[in-house]
Amino acid sequence: MQHAPMQPTLPKPSLLRWEIGIAMLIKILLLIGLWFLIFRWLDKPTAKPDIAGHFALPAAPQSGNPDFSSQASQEPSHVR
């Protein structure tokens, strides 16, 4: 009884190339989607910013006497 050694069954090289190509394509698509998720959609504000409101000066008080309570009454003198 002589048995011939079994040859391992490998898929065709062309089928293996197709599988690797499809796996690489899926990987690239997932990486592009992750890039958009991290760098594009997370930084988008929901509404356009009001630039004029951002740089606008605070409104002046309505009374005749201006309110300087937020400012220091006298600057300290620096002696050297």
Buried (B, 14 or more C-beta within 10 A) or exposed (E): EEEEEEEEEEEEEEEEEEEEEEEEEEEEEEEEEEEEEEEEEEEEEEEEEEEEEEEEEEEEEEEEEEEEEEEEEEEEEEEE
